[in-house]
Amino acid sequence: MVSIRENWRVFLLVVVLLVSAFALFSPTMGGDDAATGNQADQATNLVYGLQLSGGTRIRAPLDGYVAAGVDVPTDADERSQLEATVAENLDGTLPRDVEARPTGTYGTSEQGTIEVTQPNVTRAGFTAALDAAGVEYDDGEVYQGVSDQTREETVEVLRNKVNQAGLSGGSVQSVSSATSREYFILIEVPGEDSSEVIDLIEDRGTVRIDVYPQLRDGERIDERRRAVLNQEDFRNIGTATEAERSRGYYVPVSIRDSVAPEFEGTMVETGVAQPGGSTCRGGADGWRNSSDPCLLLVVDDQVVNAFGMDSDLAADMQNRQWSQSPRFRLTTTNFSESQEVALNLRAGALPANVNLSTGAGTSSFISPGQGERFKSNSLLTGLFAVFAVSGVVFLRYGSARVALPMIVTALSEVAILLGFAAAIGYPLDLSVIAGFIAVVGTGVDDLIIIADEVMSQGEVRSRKVFQSRFRKAFWVIGAAAATTIIAMSPLAVLSLGDLQGFAIFTILGVVVGVLLTRPAYGDILRALLTDDR
């Protein structure tokens, strides 16, 4: 009778395989992947990436320049003045195209950054504008590209565009080159051709500020909601900032001098700038029922935020003093909401332009038919690798009782990894398939080391002798596994596109092998070769 206590590693392997099979085939684990939106395969719960399902992939940098390690003032008004000064010295650039941040937002820089996201700006022009504004900077810390925060905001805006367009399975992420100094936006949309995706990226959308007037004697002054500020009316849009004395958070904005008097008059007329200020009750969902008037942030005809006006700002508008310095704050109760407001204000136009010009960006389209061929070819390649390895093992040992468990154990690693991929909805692509094949090869290598070490000095009948030889072999494969993990870790951590999937599943395969399948194979081999089982 087989002892569970003596062969617990084998039983653990069987349990893990059953869990993997459940993840692969159970209908309760299927459906759309939350991360990519790709539909799971009908026969299994595996999710296929762009290379195996077809679609469009665009990889492009963001236009702009950033000066890192700059001493940027923390006062919001001083930063706005600095941005305006830099913009004045750059042809065709508005203050909203310049962003000054007081904290480190580029790479490892602990100081602030100043960036410009206007596409036609050159490095020489940017440094000249910094010089004219009296900014002290290190010429070696001026880079082509944008800050980390702008890149993240651009990814979020593009992701919203893809989702709102109903492009199922679309994903947007930031990836970097091996040097980590070059950053790209990677957009993948299954089932869509390149022209549709490019049109979506270049579509500016619409962002505006509407006003909903106040009640007077139980009735609205004017039932109509009307636009009072459009995207081009904004002079500058700041970032989410904590208010003084922890009185919430806000996004500072300023508008053009030419539209400020009319906006000021409209605020007074509609009651937003009434004495004592106004409070929009109901927020983005219930603003129609608010007794006070509301300023509404509208993105692509959808109300996403609603605001009132504080008493000091209302008083300045009542006295017609505000239009001389047309700035105000959109106040929120928490930092994440302020970030969302800033993001929505920039949603009509991307925070930075995606450079799709020839030589800067790349675009590729894989037809669904070609994706199916990749899928079938990957399956054939995997089967060929299995048969090739099986043939070499049988030729090496000439014994089915040694070779067959070796092949089954190695393939169990692939089954476990497939179950893991199905459980978390990780999309399979060619790089992941390559990782599976690498796992089969390295796994069988380790199992051969175990078999050779155990059998190299003749037959082994005693369990004690077997364990001694097995431990020697396990130290060798353990050291090899550590080397593989260390070598692959940078590829798994860095955002290097396809290489990341290959590295992640190679590392997972090595970990599963060392902790589970290699010890289980040792128990199987001990049961087959020794007498005192």
LUMBA-694084 format. One line per field, with one value per residue (C-alpha): z, x, y; residue number from 1; residue in one letter. Coordinates in steps of 0.25 Angstrom, whole numbers, padded with zeros to 4 digits. Example, Ala and Ser with C-alpha at 12.3 -4.5 7.8 and 13.67 -1.06 7.14 Angstrom:
<pts>
z c(0031,0029);
x c(0049,0055);
y c(-0018,-0004);
k c(1,2);
r c(A,S);
</pts>
This chain:
<pts>
z c(0000,-0004,0008,0007,0018,0010,-0003,0001,-0010,-0021,-0015,-0014,-0029,-0032,-0024,-0031,-0044,-0041,-0037,-0050,-0058,-0050,-0054,-0068,-0071,-0060,-0066,-0053,-0056,-0071,-0076,-0081,-0075,-0066,-0070,-0085,-0088,-0097,-0098,-0092,-0101,-0103,-0099,-0088,-0079,-0086,-0091,-0103,-0106,-0118,-0126,-0124,-0126,-0136,-0135,-0135,-0127,-0127,-0120,-0120,-0111,-0106,-0111,-0101,-0093,-0078,-0069,-0057,-0044,-0044,-0032,-0035,-0025,-0016,-0017,-0028,-0032,-0034,-0042,-0051,-0054,-0057,-0067,-0073,-0075,-0081,-0090,-0095,-0100,-0108,-0121,-0122,-0108,-0097,-0082,-0082,-0090,-0079,-0066,-0054,-0042,-0029,-0026,-0033,-0045,-0054,-0052,-0039,-0038,-0024,-0029,-0038,-0053,-0063,-0076,-0089,-0097,-0110,-0122,-0130,-0118,-0120,-0109,-0113,-0112,-0099,-0092,-0098,-0091,-0078,-0079,-0082,-0070,-0061,-0058,-0052,-0058,-0062,-0077,-0075,-0068,-0080,-0087,-0099,-0094,-0082,-0067,-0061,-0056,-0070,-0076,-0066,-0069,-0084,-0082,-0073,-0084,-0095,-0087,-0085,-0100,-0103,-0093,-0097,-0111,-0108,-0113,-0105,-0101,-0103,-0093,-0092,-0084,-0083,-0086,-0086,-0093,-0087,-0083,-0076,-0082,-0094,-0091,-0100,-0100,-0104,-0109,-0113,-0118,-0122,-0135,-0140,-0151,-0150,-0156,-0146,-0134,-0140,-0142,-0128,-0122,-0131,-0127,-0118,-0112,-0105,-0091,-0086,-0073,-0073,-0063,-0057,-0052,-0038,-0033,-0031,-0024,-0026,-0041,-0049,-0055,-0068,-0070,-0080,-0077,-0085,-0088,-0082,-0084,-0095,-0096,-0103,-0093,-0082,-0081,-0071,-0064,-0051,-0044,-0031,-0019,-0004,0001,0012,0027,0021,0016,0005,-0009,-0022,-0036,-0040,-0053,-0061,-0073,-0084,-0081,-0094,-0088,-0073,-0073,-0080,-0071,-0059,-0063,-0066,-0052,-0045,-0054,-0052,-0037,-0036,-0031,-0022,-0008,0001,-0010,-0015,-0012,-0022,-0015,-0022,-0029,-0043,-0042,-0035,-0039,-0046,-0032,-0026,-0020,-0022,-0036,-0041,-0050,-0058,-0063,-0076,-0084,-0097,-0093,-0080,-0067,-0058,-0047,-0041,-0033,-0025,-0022,-0009,-0003,-0006,-0021,-0022,-0015,-0025,-0037,-0031,-0030,-0044,-0039,-0042,-0057,-0055,-0051,-0056,-0047,-0038,-0032,-0034,-0020,-0016,-0003,-0006,-0014,-0023,-0027,-0030,-0039,-0046,-0049,-0054,-0063,-0068,-0071,-0080,-0086,-0098,-0102,-0098,-0087,-0098,-0112,-0117,-0128,-0139,-0149,-0158,-0150,-0136,-0134,-0140,-0144,-0147,-0150,-0149,-0156,-0148,-0158,-0156,-0141,-0142,-0151,-0140,-0130,-0137,-0141,-0126,-0122,-0133,-0128,-0114,-0118,-0126,-0114,-0105,-0115,-0117,-0103,-0100,-0111,-0106,-0092,-0097,-0105,-0093,-0082,-0091,-0079,-0079,-0064,-0063,-0075,-0075,-0061,-0065,-0077,-0069,-0058,-0068,-0075,-0062,-0060,-0073,-0068,-0055,-0062,-0072,-0060,-0054,-0066,-0067,-0053,-0053,-0068,-0073,-0088,-0095,-0107,-0114,-0103,-0093,-0102,-0103,-0088,-0087,-0097,-0089,-0076,-0083,-0087,-0074,-0066,-0073,-0072,-0057,-0057,-0065,-0055,-0043,-0051,-0055,-0041,-0035,-0045,-0049,-0038,-0041,-0036,-0023,-0014,-0001,0002,0010,-0002,-0011,-0002,-0001,-0016,-0018,-0009,-0017,-0030,-0024,-0019,-0034,-0039,-0028,-0032,-0046,-0043,-0035,-0046,-0056,-0047,-0045,-0060,-0063,-0052,-0059,-0071,-0062,-0055,-0066,-0076,-0088,-0095,-0100,-0092,-0079,-0082,-0086,-0073,-0064,-0068,-0069,-0054,-0050,-0057,-0050,-0036,-0038,-0043,-0031,-0020,-0026,-0038,-0036,-0022,-0026,-0037,-0027,-0019,-0031,-0035,-0021,-0021,-0034,-0031,-0016,-0009,0005,0000);
x c(0000,0005,0008,0003,0013,0025,0020,0014,0021,0014,0001,0003,0007,-0006,-0015,-0008,-0011,-0025,-0026,-0020,-0029,-0041,-0036,-0034,-0047,-0057,-0068,-0068,-0054,-0057,-0062,-0056,-0042,-0044,-0030,-0030,-0045,-0041,-0051,-0046,-0045,-0058,-0051,-0043,-0042,-0029,-0029,-0021,-0013,-0012,-0002,-0012,-0025,-0022,-0023,-0015,-0003,0003,0016,0020,0027,0021,0025,0031,0044,0046,0056,0059,0065,0060,0056,0042,0034,0023,0014,0003,0003,0018,0018,0007,0015,0028,0019,0014,0028,0034,0022,0024,0038,0033,0026,0012,0012,0001,0004,-0005,0006,0016,0016,0024,0024,0032,0034,0042,0034,0044,0053,0061,0060,0057,0055,0044,0042,0038,0033,0027,0017,0016,0020,0028,0037,0052,0062,0070,0057,0053,0066,0066,0052,0057,0069,0060,0051,0063,0062,0075,0076,0087,0088,0090,0077,0069,0062,0053,0040,0030,0030,0025,0012,0009,0011,0002,-0009,-0007,-0009,-0021,-0027,-0025,-0030,-0043,-0044,-0042,-0053,-0063,-0061,-0066,-0053,-0054,-0040,-0033,-0021,-0012,0001,0014,0027,0042,0054,0065,0072,0059,0062,0053,0038,0027,0012,0007,-0007,-0013,-0027,-0032,-0040,-0038,-0030,-0019,-0027,-0039,-0029,-0021,-0033,-0038,-0024,-0024,-0038,-0038,-0052,-0059,-0057,-0065,-0071,-0086,-0094,-0108,-0115,-0120,-0134,-0142,-0156,-0156,-0152,-0140,-0135,-0133,-0136,-0125,-0112,-0101,-0087,-0078,-0064,-0059,-0045,-0038,-0043,-0034,-0020,-0015,-0019,-0011,-0010,-0017,-0012,-0015,-0021,-0015,-0018,-0023,-0036,-0038,-0032,-0033,-0029,-0024,-0028,-0027,-0035,-0031,-0032,-0041,-0052,-0051,-0060,-0072,-0070,-0070,-0083,-0089,-0086,-0092,-0104,-0107,-0105,-0093,-0085,-0096,-0093,-0088,-0084,-0092,-0092,-0096,-0103,-0105,-0091,-0090,-0102,-0112,-0109,-0122,-0129,-0119,-0125,-0112,-0106,-0095,-0083,-0082,-0070,-0075,-0066,-0071,-0086,-0085,-0085,-0074,-0073,-0081,-0076,-0081,-0073,-0067,-0071,-0057,-0057,-0072,-0069,-0058,-0067,-0078,-0068,-0063,-0049,-0047,-0046,-0033,-0026,-0035,-0031,-0040,-0040,-0048,-0049,-0051,-0052,-0041,-0028,-0033,-0045,-0036,-0027,-0039,-0044,-0030,-0030,-0044,-0040,-0029,-0037,-0042,-0027,-0017,-0007,0004,0003,0006,0016,0011,0021,0030,0042,0037,0025,0021,0008,0005,-0008,-0010,-0022,-0031,-0027,-0013,-0015,-0021,-0010,0000,-0008,-0008,0007,0010,0002,0010,0023,0020,0016,0029,0037,0030,0033,0047,0050,0043,0051,0064,0061,0057,0070,0078,0072,0065,0056,0041,0040,0051,0048,0033,0031,0041,0033,0020,0026,0032,0019,0012,0020,0013,0000,0001,0006,-0006,-0015,-0009,-0010,-0025,-0028,-0022,-0027,-0012,-0013,-0004,0004,0016,0026,0018,0018,0033,0034,0026,0036,0047,0041,0040,0055,0060,0051,0056,0070,0068,0061,0073,0083,0075,0074,0088,0093,0085,0088,0102,0109,0101,0088,0082,0075,0075,0066,0078,0087,0077,0074,0089,0090,0077,0082,0095,0087,0077,0088,0092,0078,0075,0088,0084,0070,0075,0084,0072,0063,0074,0076,0062,0057,0061,0053,0041,0041,0044,0033,0039,0027,0028,0040,0033,0023,0034,0042,0030,0026,0041,0043,0029,0033,0046,0040,0029,0040,0049,0038,0028,0031,0046,0044,0032,0040,0050,0039,0035,0049,0051,0039,0043,0058,0059,0054,0051,0040);
y c(0000,0014,0023,0037,0041,0035,0041,0054,0061,0053,0055,0070,0070,0062,0072,0084,0078,0076,0090,0094,0086,0092,0106,0102,0095,0099,0108,0116,0121,0125,0139,0151,0155,0167,0173,0171,0168,0157,0145,0132,0121,0112,0099,0104,0117,0121,0136,0139,0152,0160,0151,0139,0146,0157,0172,0185,0188,0202,0206,0221,0231,0244,0257,0267,0270,0270,0277,0268,0272,0287,0295,0298,0307,0300,0312,0310,0325,0325,0312,0317,0330,0321,0313,0325,0331,0318,0317,0332,0328,0316,0319,0313,0309,0312,0312,0299,0292,0295,0288,0291,0281,0283,0268,0258,0252,0247,0235,0236,0251,0256,0270,0276,0276,0286,0280,0284,0275,0284,0275,0285,0289,0286,0283,0296,0304,0298,0300,0315,0317,0311,0321,0333,0329,0329,0314,0307,0293,0283,0281,0267,0265,0270,0259,0256,0251,0255,0253,0240,0247,0252,0239,0232,0242,0240,0225,0227,0237,0227,0215,0223,0226,0212,0207,0218,0214,0200,0193,0180,0175,0188,0191,0203,0203,0210,0202,0205,0202,0194,0207,0212,0225,0223,0222,0217,0216,0202,0201,0187,0186,0172,0171,0185,0190,0201,0212,0212,0211,0223,0231,0229,0233,0246,0249,0261,0259,0270,0276,0288,0295,0297,0305,0301,0314,0316,0315,0328,0327,0312,0313,0313,0326,0319,0304,0303,0297,0305,0304,0315,0310,0301,0294,0305,0315,0309,0316,0306,0294,0290,0277,0272,0280,0279,0292,0300,0295,0282,0288,0277,0277,0285,0287,0301,0306,0319,0324,0333,0348,0350,0341,0345,0357,0349,0337,0346,0353,0339,0334,0347,0346,0331,0332,0323,0336,0340,0347,0337,0327,0315,0300,0290,0279,0266,0265,0259,0250,0259,0273,0275,0275,0285,0297,0305,0307,0297,0298,0285,0278,0271,0261,0257,0261,0254,0261,0256,0266,0277,0289,0301,0314,0319,0333,0340,0336,0340,0353,0356,0353,0362,0373,0370,0369,0354,0356,0364,0351,0340,0328,0319,0305,0293,0288,0273,0265,0256,0254,0244,0252,0264,0255,0251,0265,0269,0257,0260,0274,0269,0258,0266,0267,0257,0262,0259,0256,0242,0242,0233,0239,0230,0225,0230,0220,0206,0201,0186,0179,0164,0158,0148,0138,0140,0139,0126,0121,0126,0118,0105,0107,0109,0096,0088,0094,0090,0076,0075,0079,0069,0058,0062,0062,0049,0043,0048,0043,0029,0028,0032,0022,0012,0009,0013,0013,0024,0032,0032,0038,0048,0053,0053,0061,0071,0073,0075,0088,0093,0088,0096,0108,0108,0106,0118,0127,0123,0126,0140,0143,0145,0147,0136,0141,0136,0140,0132,0120,0121,0122,0109,0102,0107,0101,0088,0088,0093,0084,0071,0076,0076,0063,0056,0062,0055,0042,0042,0045,0034,0024,0027,0019,0006,0001,0007,-0002,0006,0018,0025,0024,0029,0041,0044,0044,0052,0063,0065,0066,0075,0085,0086,0088,0098,0106,0106,0110,0122,0126,0126,0134,0145,0146,0147,0156,0169,0165,0161,0175,0184,0188,0182,0177,0162,0159,0161,0150,0141,0144,0143,0129,0124,0128,0122,0109,0109,0112,0101,0091,0093,0094,0083,0075,0072,0067,0059,0052,0049,0041,0034,0030,0025,0017,0010,0008,0005,-0008,-0001,0007);
k c(1,2,3,4,5,6,7,8,9,10,11,12,13,14,15,16,17,18,19,20,21,22,23,24,25,26,27,28,29,30,31,32,33,34,35,36,37,38,39,40,41,42,43,44,45,46,47,48,49,50,51,52,53,54,55,56,57,58,59,60,61,62,63,64,65,66,67,68,69,70,71,72,73,74,75,76,77,78,79,80,81,82,83,84,85,86,87,88,89,90,91,92,93,94,95,96,97,98,99,100,101,102,103,104,105,106,107,108,109,110,111,112,113,114,115,116,117,118,119,120,121,122,123,124,125,126,127,128,129,130,131,132,133,134,135,136,137,138,139,140,141,142,143,144,145,146,147,148,149,150,151,152,153,154,155,156,157,158,159,160,161,162,163,164,165,166,167,168,169,170,171,172,173,174,175,176,177,178,179,180,181,182,183,184,185,186,187,188,189,190,191,192,193,194,195,196,197,198,199,200,201,202,203,204,205,206,207,208,209,210,211,212,213,214,215,216,217,218,219,220,221,222,223,224,225,226,227,228,229,230,231,232,233,234,235,236,237,238,239,240,241,242,243,244,245,246,247,248,249,250,251,252,253,254,255,256,257,258,259,260,261,262,263,264,265,266,267,268,269,270,271,272,273,274,275,276,277,278,279,280,281,282,283,284,285,286,287,288,289,290,291,292,293,294,295,296,297,298,299,300,301,302,303,304,305,306,307,308,309,310,311,312,313,314,315,316,317,318,319,320,321,322,323,324,325,326,327,328,329,330,331,332,333,334,335,336,337,338,339,340,341,342,343,344,345,346,347,348,349,350,351,352,353,354,355,356,357,358,359,360,361,362,363,364,365,366,367,368,369,370,371,372,373,374,375,376,377,378,379,380,381,382,383,384,385,386,387,388,389,390,391,392,393,394,395,396,397,398,399,400,401,402,403,404,405,406,407,408,409,410,411,412,413,414,415,416,417,418,419,420,421,422,423,424,425,426,427,428,429,430,431,432,433,434,435,436,437,438,439,440,441,442,443,444,445,446,447,448,449,450,451,452,453,454,455,456,457,458,459,460,461,462,463,464,465,466,467,468,469,470,471,472,473,474,475,476,477,478,479,480,481,482,483,484,485,486,487,488,489,490,491,492,493,494,495,496,497,498,499,500,501,502,503,504,505,506,507,508,509,510,511,512,513,514,515,516,517,518,519,520,521,522,523,524,525,526,527,528,529,530,531,532,533);
r c(M,V,S,I,R,E,N,W,R,V,F,L,L,V,V,V,L,L,V,S,A,F,A,L,F,S,P,T,M,G,G,D,D,A,A,T,G,N,Q,A,D,Q,A,T,N,L,V,Y,G,L,Q,L,S,G,G,T,R,I,R,A,P,L,D,G,Y,V,A,A,G,V,D,V,P,T,D,A,D,E,R,S,Q,L,E,A,T,V,A,E,N,L,D,G,T,L,P,R,D,V,E,A,R,P,T,G,T,Y,G,T,S,E,Q,G,T,I,E,V,T,Q,P,N,V,T,R,A,G,F,T,A,A,L,D,A,A,G,V,E,Y,D,D,G,E,V,Y,Q,G,V,S,D,Q,T,R,E,E,T,V,E,V,L,R,N,K,V,N,Q,A,G,L,S,G,G,S,V,Q,S,V,S,S,A,T,S,R,E,Y,F,I,L,I,E,V,P,G,E,D,S,S,E,V,I,D,L,I,E,D,R,G,T,V,R,I,D,V,Y,P,Q,L,R,D,G,E,R,I,D,E,R,R,R,A,V,L,N,Q,E,D,F,R,N,I,G,T,A,T,E,A,E,R,S,R,G,Y,Y,V,P,V,S,I,R,D,S,V,A,P,E,F,E,G,T,M,V,E,T,G,V,A,Q,P,G,G,S,T,C,R,G,G,A,D,G,W,R,N,S,S,D,P,C,L,L,L,V,V,D,D,Q,V,V,N,A,F,G,M,D,S,D,L,A,A,D,M,Q,N,R,Q,W,S,Q,S,P,R,F,R,L,T,T,T,N,F,S,E,S,Q,E,V,A,L,N,L,R,A,G,A,L,P,A,N,V,N,L,S,T,G,A,G,T,S,S,F,I,S,P,G,Q,G,E,R,F,K,S,N,S,L,L,T,G,L,F,A,V,F,A,V,S,G,V,V,F,L,R,Y,G,S,A,R,V,A,L,P,M,I,V,T,A,L,S,E,V,A,I,L,L,G,F,A,A,A,I,G,Y,P,L,D,L,S,V,I,A,G,F,I,A,V,V,G,T,G,V,D,D,L,I,I,I,A,D,E,V,M,S,Q,G,E,V,R,S,R,K,V,F,Q,S,R,F,R,K,A,F,W,V,I,G,A,A,A,A,T,T,I,I,A,M,S,P,L,A,V,L,S,L,G,D,L,Q,G,F,A,I,F,T,I,L,G,V,V,V,G,V,L,L,T,R,P,A,Y,G,D,I,L,R,A,L,L,T,D,D,R);
</pts>
